[in-house]
């Protein structure tokens, strides 16, 4: 029998709590995405808009109050701050349209990244140990990227659902880990 020190027991409890809280948060967010996908996407957009406004205030504040910066650096910070604030306010005013635009933008961005990833995989074919799988991956990546480019909103919706499903599954697993994890010496 090994006697566990109070510090070790406290560390194990802290880790279990962190695993449990993280799992519950992932599970709740995943369920929200699956049950209310549009509303949850709007909440994410609102969080981004809040971030833009806060970031804009910080940049503007730096430009106004940072006396150690040069004149053009201060002007640049103020202009950037104003642009961030305007973007955040516009996002709030047209939250639904901003959410749709953000989904289309992310769909196009992921599509481009998948196409580039497929092309890069083909260029690295000479170094690949498994050429067949590399070609299969590259072709699949390029085709998926092209599909996303032609239908970015649909693609973003599918990716959103996959995120929700993943968060539910991973959240459940994380909560189970929180209840079953005993530490390194157990």
Steps between C-alpha positions, in 0.01 A plus 500: 500500500626845417396794708407792278619838621246779545668700222479207257137436594422869449672496159303191392174662614590820315573310180179297533303821554661663196426192288140493622436871448663493156294195406173654618573825314581307180187288541274802558645697208473194275135450595427869443659479153291193412170626647525869401768520229403845367456660842826352626679630191351843570629485859849418367472794259390725788805389702724586204325840472558566871865404454526745208353784706720428803805462277411827329475678833840360601664607172342846517604533864857404414505757225363773723689432823830334398731800498806285428375415148582709198234714335421266212487195728249680721291605200512143369382360832216753519388428141520124559302540821230699324478238223469217754227690688308574179527134391375380839206742504400410142523131592258560788259707291481230230573192713314255275665621181840516669456140616415388145792698357736351758378148415555560127842653567607205714362254244704664224808521723482131594438410135812687390704343780386148404588559134844632595549210741416252225739666256778509761442130570543424129821703485639300794408169336865411439573492875179320597532143628145416399452654158153353451362649821671830425339521155162395648527767771609766251215428257244486780632826647491679163147375420371597846661843461338555160161396639541752783594774254185439295273468803669671794187558710391136468855389577519726804169356625634145465824596676294668776300179551820294506638737763185455710514121473871499582449721805222274632709184456819655637310663787351166607842335481656782701234473774557123518875565529434743784317230699745220421838679507704408804838660431841358413558287812162327507 
